[in-house]
């Protein structure tokens, strides 16, 4: 098998760390176990990451690729209602394809143990809220809806997405997240002011 370069090796380590956390929780992640899964020495792990915290940062950096791809795809759309629909559906589609990632990003225990990790996750959430805020603001502006509270609507949408994903995880992934997401999008249409065109 071809030797992995540094970037490929780091990505492989991060992916295996995600699998360990998803299978047995954050407490089960150790450098020894990770080295065993990756089939390299513990010393080799430390050549790429300082400690467990650094590995989680690597996972969050990988997750930031989600935002980059989402923003690129949204930028190609012109109708803010279509952007809102894509914003929501992209979350469900991505997480259904990357099931193990949810065990990290939905684990408050991980972020409560480290200010560095907490700030990184807060930064991700802030950027996500900003992207959605811009979309909802455009909907409000284009439809001349003075009574629409953009900030509250953003919180509702993000909370709605999180709750659906949590229910999906607790059900042991018993239903299609994408299909449930489409149902959620239809519901959001019903709570938008009547003058807004259908999404």
FILORO-949136 format. One record per residue (C-alpha): residue number from 0; residue in three letters; x, y, z. Coordinates in steps of 0.001 Angstrom, whole numbers. Example, Ala and Ser with C-alpha at 12.3 -4.5 7.8 and 13.67 -1.06 7.14 Angstrom:
BEGIN
  seq  type       px       py       pz
    0   ALA    12300    -4500     7800
    1   SER    13670    -1060     7140
! end
This chain:
BEGIN
  seq  type       px       py       pz
    0   UNK        0        0        0
    1   UNK     1299     3467     -919
    2   UNK     2695     5565     1896
    3   UNK      359     8375     2962
    4   UNK     1586    11953     2871
    5   UNK     1204    14186     5940
    6   UNK    -2197    15620     4994
    7   UNK    -3584    12198     4104
    8   UNK    -2237    10693     7318
    9   UNK    -3767    13455     9439
   10   UNK    -7118    13009     7720
   11   UNK    -6950     9257     8302
   12   UNK    -6193     9773    11992
   13   UNK    -9087    12214    12336
   14   UNK   -11503     9868    10562
   15   UNK   -10537     6976    12834
   16   UNK   -10928     9204    15902
   17   UNK   -14469    10044    14780
   18   UNK   -15257     6334    14431
   19   UNK   -13950     5583    17936
   20   UNK   -16015     8391    19482
   21   UNK   -19103     7322    17568
   22   UNK   -18735     3702    18665
   23   UNK   -17869     4134    22341
   24   UNK   -17979     7822    23280
   25   UNK   -15355    10508    23774
   26   UNK   -13951     8889    26930
   27   UNK   -12933     5859    24867
   28   UNK   -10670     7938    22632
   29   UNK    -7035     7447    23602
   30   UNK    -3796     7832    21707
   31   UNK    -3092     4133    22253
   32   UNK    -6451     3036    20827
   33   UNK    -6153     5484    17951
   34   UNK    -2660     4273    17082
   35   UNK    -3996      713    17052
   36   UNK    -6832     1637    14689
   37   UNK    -4586     3619    12352
   38   UNK    -1883      931    12589
   39   UNK      958     3269    13445
   40   UNK     2897     3895    16654
   41   UNK     1727     6259    19386
   42   UNK     4820     8354    18673
   43   UNK     3664     8687    15065
   44   UNK      308    10034    16254
   45   UNK     2117    12667    18309
   46   UNK     4046    13770    15236
   47   UNK      731    14929    13793
   48   UNK    -1272    15950    16872
   49   UNK     -211    17251    20278
   50   UNK    -2967    15507    22255
   51   UNK    -6647    14496    22230
   52   UNK    -7732    18128    22218
   53   UNK    -5688    18755    19102
   54   UNK    -7312    15748    17426
   55   UNK   -10790    17129    18180
   56   UNK    -9673    20434    16691
   57   UNK    -8726    18447    13614
   58   UNK   -12226    16973    13524
   59   UNK   -13788    20436    13811
   60   UNK   -11512    21723    11063
   61   UNK   -12747    18882     8887
   62   UNK   -16314    19847     9779
   63   UNK   -15598    23429     8695
   64   UNK   -15431    22018     5184
   65   UNK   -19198    21559     5574
   66   UNK   -19673    25312     5916
   67   UNK   -17378    26071     3019
   68   UNK   -19263    23737      692
   69   UNK   -22643    24969     1949
   70   UNK   -21720    28618     1404
   71   UNK   -20412    27895    -2082
   72   UNK   -23612    26140    -3084
   73   UNK   -25848    28818    -1561
   74   UNK   -23920    31522    -3424
   75   UNK   -25009    29930    -6710
   76   UNK   -28690    30427    -5831
   77   UNK   -30419    33774    -6324
   78   UNK   -33789    33267    -4643
   79   UNK   -33408    33600     -839
   80   UNK   -36278    31159     -327
   81   UNK   -34380    28558    -2325
   82   UNK   -31303    29388     -254
   83   UNK   -33255    28705     2939
   84   UNK   -34492    25391     1582
   85   UNK   -30970    24407      516
   86   UNK   -29496    25511     3861
   87   UNK   -31828    23176     5737
   88   UNK   -31672    20224     3364
   89   UNK   -27877    20411     3102
   90   UNK   -27593    19824     6871
   91   UNK   -29753    16719     6766
   92   UNK   -28114    15317     3637
   93   UNK   -24563    15908     4909
   94   UNK   -25183    14409     8340
   95   UNK   -26950    11378     6887
   96   UNK   -23827    10737     4808
   97   UNK   -21488    11403     7766
   98   UNK   -23351     9705    10600
   99   UNK   -20334     9371    12895
  100   UNK   -19666    13117    12771
  101   UNK   -22851    13750    14756
  102   UNK   -21341    11945    17756
  103   UNK   -18757    14726    17982
  104   UNK   -20656    17885    17092
  105   UNK   -23604    16945    19324
  106   UNK   -21469    15987    22325
  107   UNK   -21551    18847    24825
  108   UNK   -19283    16817    27100
  109   UNK   -16381    17239    24674
  110   UNK   -16647    21014    24532
  111   UNK   -17271    21526    28236
  112   UNK   -13827    20076    28961
  113   UNK   -11854    22544    26878
  114   UNK   -12092    26304    26362
  115   UNK   -10199    25952    23083
  116   UNK   -12685    23428    21727
  117   UNK   -15617    25406    23086
  118   UNK   -14444    28572    21324
  119   UNK   -13881    26671    18084
  120   UNK   -17412    25266    18177
  121   UNK   -18816    28672    19105
  122   UNK   -17056    30108    16064
  123   UNK   -18609    27440    13829
  124   UNK   -22067    28142    15269
  125   UNK   -21572    31901    14864
  126   UNK   -20657    31498    11195
  127   UNK   -23614    29177    10640
  128   UNK   -25983    31664    12264
  129   UNK   -24525    34501    10189
  130   UNK   -25124    32591     6949
  131   UNK   -28722    31849     7917
  132   UNK   -29254    35395     9213
  133   UNK   -28259    36798     5820
  134   UNK   -30671    34447     4050
  135   UNK   -33617    35273     6319
  136   UNK   -32813    38999     6163
  137   UNK   -32981    38806     2371
  138   UNK   -36357    37047     2587
  139   UNK   -37635    39775     4893
  140   UNK   -36289    42573     2709
  141   UNK   -37524    41209     -616
  142   UNK   -41003    40578      752
  143   UNK   -41250    43831     2750
  144   UNK   -42169    42070     5992
  145   UNK   -41573    44513     8816
  146   UNK   -42961    42225    11544
  147   UNK   -40559    39339    10879
  148   UNK   -38012    38880    13709
  149   UNK   -34953    37614    11839
  150   UNK   -32888    36645    14884
  151   UNK   -35694    34607    16438
  152   UNK   -36450    32894    13137
  153   UNK   -32778    31897    12825
  154   UNK   -32832    30368    16314
  155   UNK   -36030    28465    15488
  156   UNK   -34585    26981    12287
  157   UNK   -31258    25949    13832
  158   UNK   -32996    24518    16889
  159   UNK   -35421    22633    14663
  160   UNK   -32557    21084    12691
  161   UNK   -30722    20106    15869
  162   UNK   -33804    18487    17431
  163   UNK   -34537    16425    14319
  164   UNK   -30938    15190    14142
  165   UNK   -30986    14356    17866
  166   UNK   -34206    12344    17471
  167   UNK   -32615    10553    14528
  168   UNK   -29555     9645    16612
  169   UNK   -31654     8482    19583
  170   UNK   -33752     6289    17283
  171   UNK   -30524     4591    16170
  172   UNK   -30984     6161    12721
  173   UNK   -34315     4415    12212
  174   UNK   -35600     6865     9615
  175   UNK   -34329     8766     6604
  176   UNK   -32914    12077     7787
  177   UNK   -33231    13592     4323
  178   UNK   -36906    12598     4071
  179   UNK   -37554    14019     7549
  180   UNK   -35736    17153     6449
  181   UNK   -38029    17600     3476
  182   UNK   -40997    17326     5827
  183   UNK   -39430    19985     8058
  184   UNK   -38982    22317     5104
  185   UNK   -42672    21975     4242
  186   UNK   -43545    22865     7831
  187   UNK   -41315    25939     7785
  188   UNK   -43314    27124     4784
  189   UNK   -46440    27130     6970
  190   UNK   -44894    29383     9629
  191   UNK   -43585    31951     7164
  192   UNK   -45753    35059     6744
  193   UNK   -48518    34446     4203
  194   UNK   -47275    37004     1697
  195   UNK   -44025    35057     1149
  196   UNK   -44027    32816    -1894
  197   UNK   -43833    29073    -1336
  198   UNK   -40454    27415     -829
! end
